[in-house]
Amino acid sequence: MSNQYKLLLLDIDGTLVASKPNALPTKRVVQTVKAAQSFGVHVAVVTGRAIYFARDVVDSLGLVGPSVFNGGPVVIDLPSGRVIHRQTISVPRLQELVELALPFDTRYTLTLTSIQPK
């Protein structure tokens, strides 16, 4: 029997784990992920978390290969941690976005990996 599925993309919070600090996948979730992998399906996470905050979850699942972090702009090879792709925005564009957001009573998070001088 051939497997028609090649890729399974999963969110972490509220999908793989309960939405609470330090939550890990249940034994059933781990077994299900390993079963998919045994059929040749590449299992990856696509999450808003940074790799630092997702490491325990991805390690517990034994994920290998590309996964998506920080809400999309960072693709990391697991388990090596090598960055495959990083999409950044310029400081002027960031300033523009912050100015647009200020009038709204909204929380937002910025993830800074480095700032390079002009």
C-alpha positions, 0 to 999 in steps of 0.5 A: 500500500503506497502512502499518499501523504508526504508532509504533516505540519503541526502547530504546537500550542493547543495542537501538540501540547496544552496551551500552558507553560512547559507542556510536553506532548502526551505519550499518545501524540508522540506515538502518533507522530512516530507512526506517521514518520514510520510511513515516510511522512515528514513531520514538522512544526509550524509555530509562533514560538522561537526555537528556544521555546519549542526545543523541548517539544520538538526534541520529545517528538524526535523531529528531523528536518526543516520546521518553521519558527517565529511565526514563519520567518525562520526555518530551522533544520532539526535537530542540528539547529542550523538556520536554513532560511531567515527572512528579516525586515529593515530597521526603517520598515520596523519603525514604520510598523511600530508607528502604525501599531501605536494608536491601537491598544494592542500587544505585539512582540518583536523578536530581534536576532541582531541589529546591524548598523547602517 
